Amino acid sequence: MRVEPGMIPVVEFDSDAGFRALVELSPDAVFVIAGGYHTFANSRGLKLLGGTTIDDLRVKPAVDFMHPDYRAVAFERLGVLLDDRQPLDYVEEKIVRLDGTVVEIEAAGTAILLYGEPAALVVVRDITGRRAAEKAVRDAEHRLQAAFRQAPTAMLIVDRHGTVIAANPALGRLIGRDHDELLGQACWQIVAAADRDVVRERWTSLIADDAQTHDGEFRYQRADSSIGWVYARAASLGDDHAYVIHLTDVTASTLARQHLARRATRDSLTGLPNRSVILDRLHGHSAVSPQPVALLFLDLDGFKQINDQHGHHVGDAVLTIIGRRLQSVVADTDIVGRLGGDEFAVIITGSESAARADAVAERIQAVIAEPILVSGMSLRIGVSIGVAHSTTESHPAQLLSSADAAMYRAKAATARQPTTDPAPA
């Protein structure tokens, strides 16, 4: 039986001002529904449905305020509430205001008696703002995920143990692998073995202080085992103990920088340290170590004739072979360099440098005296060696000059025996 709006009186709470005040202070909309119509609404309820008085809401049954998609279910829920007197937990629904605006809500209800007749006390919460905020968060997450996937820079997200949580396609292109293959794997596997320990030490520093951002360059290994260089920047993502790492391939610039540095410090023909490095090493040793240094100054005998007779390409080959031979007869701690032309230098360090100098000079003379095979020819060449020993007051240029002078005295000797400067430099 349909109950007309006028048959159910509007609820009056004037007899209980305290209860009415409590309902009015509620942050949620509160309604009383009896006979299928609203009989009470607090101020938030009126505002929610777009009315100014309860009469504005009684123009149609309460269930008609429900969005069509939810109306049938809401009617059933109201029946269960009134007939079975079962309280209803909060559920999410949609309503349509008097002006037609759709509002997302969550509502709960309980059965009450109104003048001895069953009625429903319904509490409604407007969740439109919350839904909008949640959607904004989802949209932002989708945009971030899209940016992560489409970023031209290689990126990965790892946990505090270095396990890969996410990787973008740019990382896959960088290392020559499907980026999804890295998921669940340790990120260290893409770091070249030579740099792995250093990178892990830096990682330990990062997780010890989540507020810091760490960056630096290291070598990485591609799927084909080739090595490249990356600039990496890692930072914490916050309380979830995850970290984002950006990797920028700097292989080309790093190799170019290394090439320039090598050209500045290495002889382009033999690959040996050049004159400036020899002087720097002498200066550095005298500045930090009280131990003496022996400097051997070498000048090849007969090189000009080979160069003139067979051409510069043969001369260059001879110099390259000489450089390798010199390195083969000195200790790992000794330094072999090319000063220019057919002149070389050997720095011998340590407390026994003076005693070792003569032995090293003899080995050098022996190895250089061996035939040199170039372009099907067997060539022979000699070497004049001058030796100078440093003191605590020695200056690198002075030491080099003394060894040079000793070399010229050796060249003048018929047997070309190694000659030592008569006085310490």
PAROMI-519098 format. One record per residue (C-alpha): residue in three letters; residue number from 1; z negated, y, x. Coordinates in Angstrom, 3 decimals. Last residue first. Example, Ala and Ser with C-alpha at 12.3 -4.5 7.8 and 13.67 -1.06 7.14 Angstrom:
<recs>
<code ser	pos 2	pz -7.140	py -1.060	px 13.670>;
<code ala	pos 1	pz -7.800	py -4.500	px 12.300>;
</recs>
This chain:
<recs>
<code ala	pos 425	pz 8.346	py 16.002	px 121.611>;
<code pro	pos 424	pz 6.682	py 13.704	px 124.098>;
<code ala	pos 423	pz 8.051	py 14.233	px 127.591>;
<code pro	pos 422	pz 10.625	py 12.235	px 129.493>;
<code asp	pos 421	pz 12.879	py 11.728	px 126.432>;
<code thr	pos 420	pz 13.645	py 8.032	px 126.370>;
<code thr	pos 419	pz 16.976	py 6.558	px 127.380>;
<code pro	pos 418	pz 18.487	py 3.406	px 125.915>;
<code gln	pos 417	pz 20.778	py 1.861	px 128.529>;
<code arg	pos 416	pz 24.383	py 3.078	px 128.530>;
<code ala	pos 415	pz 25.125	py 1.006	px 131.655>;
<code thr	pos 414	pz 26.999	py 3.871	px 133.259>;
<code ala	pos 413	pz 24.462	py 6.510	px 132.336>;
<code ala	pos 412	pz 25.962	py 9.680	px 130.884>;
<code lys	pos 411	pz 25.627	py 8.315	px 127.366>;
<code ala	pos 410	pz 21.919	py 7.707	px 127.974>;
<code arg	pos 409	pz 21.418	py 11.300	px 129.078>;
<code tyr	pos 408	pz 23.215	py 12.411	px 125.918>;
<code met	pos 407	pz 20.929	py 10.213	px 123.818>;
<code ala	pos 406	pz 17.807	py 11.734	px 125.380>;
<code ala	pos 405	pz 18.999	py 15.188	px 124.379>;
<code asp	pos 404	pz 19.571	py 14.024	px 120.804>;
<code ala	pos 403	pz 16.105	py 12.423	px 120.690>;
<code ser	pos 402	pz 14.587	py 15.740	px 121.813>;
<code ser	pos 401	pz 16.586	py 17.685	px 119.231>;
<code leu	pos 400	pz 15.505	py 15.328	px 116.462>;
<code leu	pos 399	pz 11.854	py 15.722	px 117.447>;
<code gln	pos 398	pz 12.220	py 19.515	px 117.535>;
<code ala	pos 397	pz 13.826	py 19.530	px 114.099>;
<code pro	pos 396	pz 11.009	py 17.353	px 112.725>;
<code his	pos 395	pz 8.243	py 19.523	px 114.273>;
<code ser	pos 394	pz 5.804	py 17.757	px 116.566>;
<code glu	pos 393	pz 2.223	py 19.053	px 116.753>;
<code thr	pos 392	pz 0.558	py 15.703	px 116.004>;
<code thr	pos 391	pz 2.861	py 14.119	px 118.580>;
<code ser	pos 390	pz 6.227	py 12.480	px 118.018>;
<code his	pos 389	pz 8.156	py 10.087	px 120.208>;
<code ala	pos 388	pz 11.805	py 10.575	px 121.141>;
<code val	pos 387	pz 14.424	py 7.902	px 121.842>;
<code gly	pos 386	pz 18.086	py 8.375	px 122.740>;
<code ile	pos 385	pz 20.588	py 5.622	px 122.118>;
<code ser	pos 384	pz 24.195	py 5.346	px 123.286>;
<code val	pos 383	pz 26.287	py 2.841	px 121.351>;
<code gly	pos 382	pz 29.257	py 0.614	px 122.093>;
<code ile	pos 381	pz 32.342	py -0.487	px 120.190>;
<code arg	pos 380	pz 34.515	py -3.551	px 119.969>;
<code leu	pos 379	pz 37.331	py -4.231	px 117.550>;
<code ser	pos 378	pz 38.788	py -7.486	px 116.277>;
<code met	pos 377	pz 41.759	py -6.681	px 114.079>;
<code gly	pos 376	pz 42.814	py -8.364	px 110.836>;
<code ser	pos 375	pz 42.226	py -5.195	px 108.828>;
<code val	pos 374	pz 38.735	py -4.775	px 110.299>;
<code leu	pos 373	pz 36.697	py -7.385	px 112.197>;
<code ile	pos 372	pz 33.993	py -5.848	px 114.348>;
<code pro	pos 371	pz 33.112	py -7.797	px 117.481>;
<code glu	pos 370	pz 29.409	py -7.857	px 118.414>;
<code ala	pos 369	pz 28.258	py -4.995	px 120.626>;
<code ile	pos 368	pz 26.742	py -3.273	px 117.598>;
<code val	pos 367	pz 24.333	py -6.173	px 117.059>;
<code ala	pos 366	pz 23.207	py -6.244	px 120.681>;
<code gln	pos 365	pz 22.762	py -2.511	px 121.073>;
<code ile	pos 364	pz 20.741	py -2.364	px 117.845>;
<code arg	pos 363	pz 18.536	py -5.262	px 118.909>;
<code glu	pos 362	pz 17.819	py -3.501	px 122.205>;
<code ala	pos 361	pz 16.989	py -0.252	px 120.435>;
<code val	pos 360	pz 14.604	py -2.093	px 118.084>;
<code ala	pos 359	pz 12.783	py -3.604	px 121.043>;
<code asp	pos 358	pz 12.529	py -0.227	px 122.784>;
<code ala	pos 357	pz 11.181	py 1.472	px 119.649>;
<code arg	pos 356	pz 8.665	py -1.241	px 118.854>;
<code ala	pos 355	pz 6.245	py -0.217	px 121.612>;
<code ala	pos 354	pz 6.361	py 3.452	px 120.608>;
<code ser	pos 353	pz 6.100	py 2.646	px 116.893>;
<code glu	pos 352	pz 3.019	py 0.475	px 117.371>;
<code ser	pos 351	pz 0.679	py 2.687	px 115.318>;
<code gly	pos 350	pz 3.211	py 2.939	px 112.564>;
<code thr	pos 349	pz 6.616	py 4.473	px 111.953>;
<code ile	pos 348	pz 10.118	py 3.872	px 113.259>;
<code ile	pos 347	pz 12.799	py 6.323	px 112.133>;
<code val	pos 346	pz 16.379	py 5.318	px 112.952>;
<code ala	pos 345	pz 19.175	py 7.834	px 113.329>;
<code phe	pos 344	pz 22.974	py 7.649	px 113.222>;
<code glu	pos 343	pz 25.801	py 9.652	px 114.775>;
<code asp	pos 342	pz 29.475	py 8.690	px 114.419>;
<code gly	pos 341	pz 30.324	py 11.665	px 112.222>;
<code gly	pos 340	pz 27.156	py 12.750	px 110.421>;
<code leu	pos 339	pz 23.416	py 12.176	px 110.611>;
<code arg	pos 338	pz 23.616	py 8.704	px 109.123>;
<code gly	pos 337	pz 20.265	py 7.209	px 108.245>;
<code val	pos 336	pz 18.143	py 4.123	px 108.936>;
<code ile	pos 335	pz 14.503	py 4.172	px 107.908>;
<code asp	pos 334	pz 11.893	py 1.699	px 109.099>;
<code thr	pos 333	pz 9.356	py 0.169	px 106.729>;
<code asp	pos 332	pz 11.651	py -2.728	px 105.845>;
<code ala	pos 331	pz 11.917	py -3.509	px 109.556>;
<code val	pos 330	pz 15.117	py -2.924	px 111.525>;
<code val	pos 329	pz 17.885	py -5.330	px 112.567>;
<code ser	pos 328	pz 19.852	py -5.738	px 109.312>;
<code gln	pos 327	pz 19.839	py -2.047	px 108.453>;
<code leu	pos 326	pz 21.699	py -1.264	px 111.652>;
<code arg	pos 325	pz 24.303	py -3.896	px 110.883>;
<code arg	pos 324	pz 24.955	py -2.452	px 107.432>;
<code gly	pos 323	pz 25.498	py 1.039	px 108.855>;
<code ile	pos 322	pz 27.756	py -0.313	px 111.592>;
<code ile	pos 321	pz 29.892	py -2.027	px 108.965>;
<code thr	pos 320	pz 30.294	py 1.245	px 107.041>;
<code leu	pos 319	pz 31.118	py 3.149	px 110.224>;
<code val	pos 318	pz 33.773	py 0.572	px 111.156>;
<code ala	pos 317	pz 35.351	py 0.749	px 107.694>;
<code asp	pos 316	pz 35.512	py 4.534	px 107.922>;
<code gly	pos 315	pz 37.205	py 4.292	px 111.311>;
<code val	pos 314	pz 39.738	py 1.837	px 109.920>;
<code his	pos 313	pz 40.546	py 4.197	px 107.055>;
<code his	pos 312	pz 40.578	py 7.103	px 109.480>;
<code gly	pos 311	pz 43.457	py 5.744	px 111.505>;
<code his	pos 310	pz 44.017	py 2.970	px 114.011>;
<code gln	pos 309	pz 44.479	py 4.826	px 117.316>;
<code asp	pos 308	pz 42.612	py 8.051	px 116.605>;
<code asn	pos 307	pz 39.700	py 6.402	px 114.808>;
<code ile	pos 306	pz 39.428	py 3.626	px 117.353>;
<code gln	pos 305	pz 39.560	py 6.142	px 120.236>;
<code lys	pos 304	pz 36.944	py 8.327	px 118.561>;
<code phe	pos 303	pz 34.597	py 5.363	px 118.109>;
<code gly	pos 302	pz 34.493	py 4.477	px 121.798>;
<code asp	pos 301	pz 30.761	py 5.000	px 122.160>;
<code leu	pos 300	pz 28.764	py 5.388	px 118.937>;
<code asp	pos 299	pz 25.941	py 7.913	px 119.033>;
<code leu	pos 298	pz 22.429	py 6.817	px 118.032>;
<code phe	pos 297	pz 19.246	py 8.939	px 117.930>;
<code leu	pos 296	pz 16.111	py 6.788	px 117.693>;
<code leu	pos 295	pz 12.977	py 8.510	px 116.417>;
<code ala	pos 294	pz 9.542	py 7.066	px 117.111>;
<code val	pos 293	pz 6.707	py 8.240	px 114.917>;
<code pro	pos 292	pz 3.032	py 8.547	px 115.753>;
<code gln	pos 291	pz 0.195	py 7.978	px 113.276>;
<code pro	pos 290	pz -1.644	py 11.059	px 111.977>;
<code ser	pos 289	pz -0.061	py 10.639	px 108.539>;
<code val	pos 288	pz 0.401	py 13.090	px 105.664>;
<code ala	pos 287	pz 2.248	py 16.120	px 107.046>;
<code ser	pos 286	pz 3.935	py 14.377	px 109.986>;
<code his	pos 285	pz 5.283	py 11.719	px 107.635>;
<code gly	pos 284	pz 6.644	py 14.237	px 105.170>;
<code his	pos 283	pz 8.392	py 16.246	px 107.871>;
<code leu	pos 282	pz 9.992	py 13.169	px 109.395>;
<code arg	pos 281	pz 11.011	py 11.947	px 105.956>;
<code asp	pos 280	pz 12.438	py 15.359	px 105.076>;
<code leu	pos 279	pz 14.384	py 15.506	px 108.334>;
<code ile	pos 278	pz 15.899	py 12.064	px 107.727>;
<code val	pos 277	pz 16.603	py 12.983	px 104.114>;
<code ser	pos 276	pz 18.456	py 16.147	px 105.172>;
<code arg	pos 275	pz 20.561	py 14.157	px 107.666>;
<code asn	pos 274	pz 21.751	py 11.609	px 105.111>;
<code pro	pos 273	pz 20.123	py 8.450	px 103.814>;
<code leu	pos 272	pz 22.573	py 5.529	px 104.048>;
<code gly	pos 271	pz 25.254	py 4.881	px 101.422>;
<code thr	pos 270	pz 27.774	py 4.293	px 104.214>;
<code leu	pos 269	pz 30.550	py 6.620	px 103.096>;
<code ser	pos 268	pz 28.873	py 9.080	px 100.718>;
<code asp	pos 267	pz 25.860	py 9.592	px 102.951>;
<code arg	pos 266	pz 22.925	py 9.791	px 100.627>;
<code thr	pos 265	pz 20.504	py 12.563	px 99.657>;
<code ala	pos 264	pz 22.546	py 15.132	px 97.766>;
<code arg	pos 263	pz 25.227	py 12.671	px 96.737>;
<code arg	pos 262	pz 22.509	py 10.330	px 95.525>;
<code ala	pos 261	pz 20.917	py 13.090	px 93.489>;
<code leu	pos 260	pz 24.280	py 13.914	px 91.949>;
<code his	pos 259	pz 24.870	py 10.253	px 91.149>;
<code gln	pos 258	pz 21.372	py 9.893	px 89.746>;
<code arg	pos 257	pz 21.973	py 12.879	px 87.488>;
<code ala	pos 256	pz 25.299	py 11.451	px 86.352>;
<code leu	pos 255	pz 23.680	py 8.075	px 85.762>;
<code thr	pos 254	pz 20.958	py 9.744	px 83.712>;
<code ser	pos 253	pz 23.443	py 11.848	px 81.735>;
<code ala	pos 252	pz 25.592	py 8.842	px 80.857>;
<code thr	pos 251	pz 22.690	py 6.542	px 80.057>;
<code val	pos 250	pz 20.850	py 9.062	px 77.916>;
<code asp	pos 249	pz 20.842	py 7.013	px 74.712>;
<code thr	pos 248	pz 18.310	py 8.574	px 72.355>;
<code leu	pos 247	pz 15.528	py 6.382	px 71.021>;
<code his	pos 246	pz 13.126	py 7.534	px 68.321>;
<code ile	pos 245	pz 9.971	py 5.484	px 67.845>;
<code val	pos 244	pz 7.872	py 5.538	px 64.693>;
<code tyr	pos 243	pz 4.375	py 4.111	px 64.698>;
<code ala	pos 242	pz 2.355	py 2.184	px 62.163>;
<code his	pos 241	pz -1.418	py 2.075	px 61.988>;
<code asp	pos 240	pz -1.428	py 2.632	px 58.203>;
<code asp	pos 239	pz -3.661	py 5.672	px 58.699>;
<code gly	pos 238	pz -0.971	py 7.920	px 60.105>;
<code leu	pos 237	pz 2.648	py 7.559	px 61.184>;
<code ser	pos 236	pz 1.733	py 7.604	px 64.864>;
<code ala	pos 235	pz 4.231	py 8.987	px 67.347>;
<code ala	pos 234	pz 6.850	py 7.725	px 69.793>;
<code arg	pos 233	pz 9.625	py 9.586	px 71.628>;
<code ala	pos 232	pz 12.048	py 7.637	px 73.787>;
<code tyr	pos 231	pz 14.813	py 8.882	px 76.078>;
<code val	pos 230	pz 17.054	py 5.927	px 76.728>;
<code trp	pos 229	pz 18.786	py 4.426	px 79.774>;
<code gly	pos 228	pz 21.211	py 1.532	px 79.856>;
<code ile	pos 227	pz 21.316	py -1.967	px 81.327>;
<code ser	pos 226	pz 23.870	py -4.698	px 80.682>;
<code ser	pos 225	pz 22.525	py -8.055	px 79.537>;
<code asp	pos 224	pz 25.315	py -8.484	px 76.929>;
<code ala	pos 223	pz 22.719	py -7.970	px 74.168>;
<code arg	pos 222	pz 21.752	py -4.659	px 75.721>;
<code gln	pos 221	pz 18.743	py -4.094	px 77.961>;
<code tyr	pos 220	pz 16.795	py -0.853	px 78.030>;
<code arg	pos 219	pz 15.788	py 1.378	px 80.917>;
<code phe	pos 218	pz 13.091	py 3.964	px 80.457>;
<code glu	pos 217	pz 12.737	py 7.653	px 79.754>;
<code gly	pos 216	pz 9.690	py 9.460	px 78.408>;
<code asp	pos 215	pz 7.812	py 10.465	px 75.322>;
<code his	pos 214	pz 4.347	py 10.183	px 73.853>;
<code thr	pos 213	pz 3.024	py 11.950	px 70.789>;
<code gln	pos 212	pz -0.717	py 12.212	px 70.474>;
<code ala	pos 211	pz -2.864	py 12.170	px 67.367>;
<code asp	pos 210	pz -3.032	py 8.373	px 67.335>;
<code asp	pos 209	pz -5.043	py 8.356	px 70.564>;
<code ala	pos 208	pz -5.699	py 4.848	px 71.914>;
<code ile	pos 207	pz -2.476	py 3.704	px 70.263>;
<code leu	pos 206	pz -0.482	py 6.051	px 72.498>;
<code ser	pos 205	pz -2.253	py 5.191	px 75.759>;
<code thr	pos 204	pz -1.661	py 1.480	px 75.198>;
<code trp	pos 203	pz 2.019	py 2.253	px 74.581>;
<code arg	pos 202	pz 2.260	py 4.090	px 77.897>;
<code glu	pos 201	pz 0.915	py 0.989	px 79.630>;
<code arg	pos 200	pz 3.413	py -1.136	px 77.715>;
<code val	pos 199	pz 6.254	py 1.097	px 78.893>;
<code val	pos 198	pz 5.146	py 0.789	px 82.523>;
<code asp	pos 197	pz 4.943	py -3.002	px 82.302>;
<code arg	pos 196	pz 8.393	py -3.278	px 80.701>;
<code asp	pos 195	pz 10.271	py -1.028	px 83.129>;
<code ala	pos 194	pz 11.788	py -3.644	px 85.470>;
<code ala	pos 193	pz 12.175	py -6.132	px 82.620>;
<code ala	pos 192	pz 14.497	py -3.817	px 80.715>;
<code val	pos 191	pz 13.018	py -2.843	px 77.360>;
<code ile	pos 190	pz 14.729	py -4.439	px 74.339>;
<code gln	pos 189	pz 12.278	py -7.333	px 74.320>;
<code trp	pos 188	pz 9.321	py -4.950	px 74.310>;
<code cys	pos 187	pz 9.837	py -4.284	px 70.586>;
<code ala	pos 186	pz 8.146	py -7.576	px 69.774>;
<code gln	pos 185	pz 9.950	py -9.356	px 66.943>;
<code gly	pos 184	pz 9.106	py -9.316	px 63.240>;
<code leu	pos 183	pz 12.323	py -7.497	px 62.425>;
<code leu	pos 182	pz 14.561	py -7.368	px 65.495>;
<code glu	pos 181	pz 17.337	py -9.493	px 63.987>;
<code asp	pos 180	pz 17.698	py -6.882	px 61.246>;
<code his	pos 179	pz 19.185	py -4.482	px 63.806>;
<code asp	pos 178	pz 22.183	py -6.763	px 64.327>;
<code arg	pos 177	pz 22.737	py -6.624	px 68.070>;
<code gly	pos 176	pz 24.637	py -4.484	px 70.589>;
<code ile	pos 175	pz 21.620	py -2.623	px 71.905>;
<code leu	pos 174	pz 22.635	py 0.854	px 70.766>;
<code arg	pos 173	pz 24.617	py -0.294	px 67.733>;
<code gly	pos 172	pz 21.598	py -2.207	px 66.461>;
<code leu	pos 171	pz 19.415	py 0.820	px 67.030>;
<code ala	pos 170	pz 21.852	py 2.939	px 65.029>;
<code pro	pos 169	pz 21.604	py 0.373	px 62.205>;
<code asn	pos 168	pz 17.933	py 1.220	px 61.633>;
<code ala	pos 167	pz 14.878	py -0.824	px 62.520>;
<code ala	pos 166	pz 11.810	py -1.650	px 60.458>;
<code ile	pos 165	pz 8.522	py -3.474	px 61.003>;
<code val	pos 164	pz 9.042	py -4.301	px 64.696>;
<code thr	pos 163	pz 5.929	py -5.753	px 66.328>;
<code gly	pos 162	pz 4.521	py -3.433	px 69.002>;
<code his	pos 161	pz 0.931	py -4.521	px 68.511>;
<code arg	pos 160	pz 0.035	py -1.233	px 66.795>;
<code asp	pos 159	pz 2.757	py -1.818	px 64.232>;
<code val	pos 158	pz 6.383	py -0.852	px 64.774>;
<code ile	pos 157	pz 8.925	py 1.449	px 63.162>;
<code leu	pos 156	pz 12.346	py 1.722	px 64.762>;
<code met	pos 155	pz 14.881	py 4.451	px 65.283>;
<code ala	pos 154	pz 18.228	py 4.783	px 67.057>;
<code thr	pos 153	pz 19.658	py 8.255	px 66.534>;
<code pro	pos 152	pz 22.684	py 8.695	px 64.271>;
<code ala	pos 151	pz 20.344	py 8.544	px 61.268>;
<code gln	pos 150	pz 21.922	py 6.788	px 58.284>;
<code arg	pos 149	pz 19.274	py 4.128	px 57.763>;
<code phe	pos 148	pz 16.302	py 6.388	px 58.464>;
<code ala	pos 147	pz 17.795	py 9.221	px 56.417>;
<code ala	pos 146	pz 18.359	py 6.795	px 53.548>;
<code gln	pos 145	pz 14.802	py 5.535	px 53.860>;
<code leu	pos 144	pz 13.534	py 9.092	px 53.950>;
<code arg	pos 143	pz 15.589	py 9.956	px 50.884>;
<code his	pos 142	pz 14.327	py 6.872	px 49.086>;
<code glu	pos 141	pz 10.757	py 7.731	px 50.034>;
<code ala	pos 140	pz 11.250	py 11.275	px 48.781>;
<code asp	pos 139	pz 12.653	py 9.937	px 45.521>;
<code arg	pos 138	pz 9.717	py 7.595	px 45.173>;
<code val	pos 137	pz 7.264	py 10.415	px 45.879>;
<code ala	pos 136	pz 9.032	py 12.698	px 43.425>;
<code lys	pos 135	pz 8.986	py 9.887	px 40.872>;
<code glu	pos 134	pz 5.258	py 9.472	px 41.369>;
<code ala	pos 133	pz 4.773	py 13.223	px 40.999>;
<code ala	pos 132	pz 6.868	py 13.259	px 37.828>;
<code arg	pos 131	pz 4.925	py 10.297	px 36.498>;
<code arg	pos 130	pz 1.665	py 12.044	px 37.245>;
<code gly	pos 129	pz 2.858	py 15.207	px 35.563>;
<code thr	pos 128	pz 4.023	py 13.296	px 32.501>;
<code ile	pos 127	pz 0.782	py 11.319	px 32.375>;
<code asp	pos 126	pz -0.677	py 13.007	px 29.299>;
<code arg	pos 125	pz -3.786	py 11.042	px 28.384>;
<code val	pos 124	pz -4.452	py 9.831	px 24.860>;
<code val	pos 123	pz -7.742	py 8.678	px 23.384>;
<code val	pos 122	pz -7.512	py 7.081	px 19.942>;
<code leu	pos 121	pz -10.348	py 6.606	px 17.461>;
<code ala	pos 120	pz -8.943	py 4.417	px 14.726>;
<code ala	pos 119	pz -10.123	py 4.230	px 11.122>;
<code pro	pos 118	pz -11.553	py 1.620	px 8.783>;
<code glu	pos 117	pz -13.128	py 3.012	px 5.625>;
<code gly	pos 116	pz -16.815	py 3.570	px 5.050>;
<code tyr	pos 115	pz -16.492	py 7.320	px 5.162>;
<code leu	pos 114	pz -14.708	py 6.900	px 8.462>;
<code leu	pos 113	pz -15.556	py 3.666	px 10.165>;
<code ile	pos 112	pz -14.480	py 3.176	px 13.766>;
<code ala	pos 111	pz -12.031	py 0.953	px 15.644>;
<code thr	pos 110	pz -11.237	py 1.629	px 19.286>;
<code gly	pos 109	pz -8.242	py 3.074	px 21.063>;
<code ala	pos 108	pz -6.441	py 3.465	px 24.371>;
<code ala	pos 107	pz -3.427	py 5.585	px 25.286>;
<code glu	pos 106	pz -1.279	py 6.334	px 28.309>;
<code ile	pos 105	pz 1.264	py 9.058	px 27.878>;
<code glu	pos 104	pz 4.806	py 10.129	px 28.739>;
<code val	pos 103	pz 5.939	py 13.136	px 26.703>;
<code val	pos 102	pz 9.265	py 13.554	px 24.941>;
<code thr	pos 101	pz 9.935	py 17.053	px 23.589>;
<code gly	pos 100	pz 11.180	py 17.098	px 20.000>;
<code asp	pos 99	pz 9.412	py 20.310	px 18.968>;
<code leu	pos 98	pz 6.825	py 18.335	px 17.001>;
<code arg	pos 97	pz 6.132	py 16.266	px 20.079>;
<code val	pos 96	pz 7.700	py 12.878	px 20.678>;
<code ile	pos 95	pz 5.490	py 10.212	px 22.204>;
<code lys	pos 94	pz 5.975	py 7.777	px 25.069>;
<code glu	pos 93	pz 3.888	py 4.787	px 26.076>;
<code glu	pos 92	pz 1.683	py 3.475	px 28.874>;
<code val	pos 91	pz -1.148	py 1.212	px 27.852>;
<code tyr	pos 90	pz -4.894	py 1.778	px 28.052>;
<code asp	pos 89	pz -6.930	py -1.021	px 26.555>;
<code leu	pos 88	pz -7.123	py -1.540	px 22.795>;
<code pro	pos 87	pz -10.371	py -2.286	px 21.037>;
<code gln	pos 86	pz -10.192	py -5.168	px 18.559>;
<code arg	pos 85	pz -11.245	py -4.337	px 15.008>;
<code asp	pos 84	pz -9.068	py -7.164	px 13.730>;
<code asp	pos 83	pz -7.471	py -5.179	px 10.906>;
<code leu	pos 82	pz -7.736	py -1.650	px 12.285>;
<code leu	pos 81	pz -7.015	py -2.245	px 15.985>;
<code val	pos 80	pz -4.563	py -5.070	px 15.345>;
<code gly	pos 79	pz -2.679	py -2.857	px 12.901>;
<code leu	pos 78	pz -2.616	py 0.031	px 15.364>;
<code arg	pos 77	pz -1.195	py -2.280	px 18.011>;
<code glu	pos 76	pz 1.516	py -3.492	px 15.634>;
<code phe	pos 75	pz 2.535	py 0.068	px 14.760>;
<code ala	pos 74	pz 2.567	py 0.984	px 18.452>;
<code val	pos 73	pz 4.871	py -1.939	px 19.193>;
<code ala	pos 72	pz 7.290	py -0.838	px 16.505>;
<code arg	pos 71	pz 7.214	py 2.800	px 17.601>;
<code tyr	pos 70	pz 7.657	py 2.309	px 21.369>;
<code asp	pos 69	pz 11.418	py 2.738	px 21.796>;
<code pro	pos 68	pz 11.489	py 5.157	px 18.854>;
<code his	pos 67	pz 9.053	py 7.483	px 20.684>;
<code met	pos 66	pz 5.764	py 7.614	px 18.845>;
<code phe	pos 65	pz 5.010	py 10.617	px 16.656>;
<code asp	pos 64	pz 6.130	py 8.519	px 13.687>;
<code val	pos 63	pz 3.064	py 6.323	px 14.234>;
<code ala	pos 62	pz 0.833	py 9.167	px 13.107>;
<code pro	pos 61	pz 2.531	py 9.391	px 9.709>;
<code lys	pos 60	pz 4.295	py 12.662	px 8.981>;
<code val	pos 59	pz 3.384	py 16.239	px 8.016>;
<code arg	pos 58	pz -0.231	py 15.511	px 8.892>;
<code leu	pos 57	pz 0.122	py 16.850	px 12.441>;
<code asp	pos 56	pz 0.577	py 20.491	px 11.434>;
<code asp	pos 55	pz -2.372	py 20.084	px 9.075>;
<code ile	pos 54	pz -4.574	py 19.341	px 12.045>;
<code thr	pos 53	pz -4.055	py 22.884	px 13.263>;
<code thr	pos 52	pz -2.000	py 24.491	px 16.058>;
<code gly	pos 51	pz 0.486	py 21.709	px 16.651>;
<code gly	pos 50	pz 2.642	py 20.722	px 19.614>;
<code leu	pos 49	pz 1.625	py 17.071	px 19.905>;
<code leu	pos 48	pz -0.211	py 17.565	px 23.217>;
<code lys	pos 47	pz -1.568	py 20.957	px 22.193>;
<code leu	pos 46	pz -3.136	py 19.525	px 19.066>;
<code gly	pos 45	pz -4.635	py 16.676	px 21.067>;
<code arg	pos 44	pz -5.963	py 19.010	px 23.708>;
<code ser	pos 43	pz -7.638	py 21.083	px 20.999>;
<code asn	pos 42	pz -9.255	py 18.034	px 19.459>;
<code ala	pos 41	pz -7.398	py 16.097	px 16.799>;
<code phe	pos 40	pz -8.745	py 14.806	px 13.512>;
<code thr	pos 39	pz -7.346	py 13.206	px 10.355>;
<code his	pos 38	pz -4.081	py 12.000	px 11.877>;
<code tyr	pos 37	pz -2.281	py 9.811	px 9.395>;
<code gly	pos 36	pz -1.811	py 6.047	px 8.839>;
<code gly	pos 35	pz -4.679	py 5.729	px 6.393>;
<code ala	pos 34	pz -7.025	py 6.903	px 9.066>;
<code ile	pos 33	pz -6.236	py 8.120	px 12.571>;
<code val	pos 32	pz -8.805	py 9.990	px 14.634>;
<code phe	pos 31	pz -7.381	py 11.671	px 17.708>;
<code val	pos 30	pz -8.672	py 12.670	px 21.147>;
<code ala	pos 29	pz -6.488	py 14.280	px 23.808>;
<code asp	pos 28	pz -7.970	py 13.944	px 27.265>;
<code pro	pos 27	pz -9.997	py 16.308	px 29.466>;
<code ser	pos 26	pz -12.829	py 15.973	px 26.919>;
<code leu	pos 25	pz -14.643	py 19.247	px 26.316>;
<code glu	pos 24	pz -13.557	py 19.340	px 22.671>;
<code val	pos 23	pz -14.890	py 15.825	px 22.139>;
<code leu	pos 22	pz -18.299	py 16.761	px 23.534>;
<code ala	pos 21	pz -18.407	py 19.927	px 21.448>;
<code arg	pos 20	pz -17.637	py 17.866	px 18.351>;
<code phe	pos 19	pz -20.428	py 15.446	px 19.227>;
<code gly	pos 18	pz -22.887	py 18.290	px 19.697>;
<code ala	pos 17	pz -21.837	py 20.008	px 16.490>;
<code asp	pos 16	pz -22.695	py 16.956	px 14.441>;
<code ser	pos 15	pz -22.742	py 18.056	px 10.842>;
<code asp	pos 14	pz -19.752	py 20.247	px 11.526>;
<code phe	pos 13	pz -17.827	py 17.170	px 12.531>;
<code glu	pos 12	pz -15.367	py 17.204	px 9.653>;
<code val	pos 11	pz -12.762	py 14.490	px 9.344>;
<code val	pos 10	pz -9.833	py 15.495	px 7.140>;
<code pro	pos 9	pz -10.003	py 13.682	px 3.837>;
<code ile	pos 8	pz -7.850	py 10.643	px 3.177>;
<code met	pos 7	pz -5.978	py 10.716	px -0.151>;
<code gly	pos 6	pz -4.027	py 13.868	px 0.703>;
<code pro	pos 5	pz -1.915	py 12.163	px 3.335>;
<code glu	pos 4	pz -0.680	py 9.489	px 0.936>;
<code val	pos 3	pz -1.723	py 5.931	px 1.603>;
<code arg	pos 2	pz 1.024	py 3.351	px 1.436>;
<code met	pos 1	pz 0.000	py 0.000	px 0.000>;
</recs>
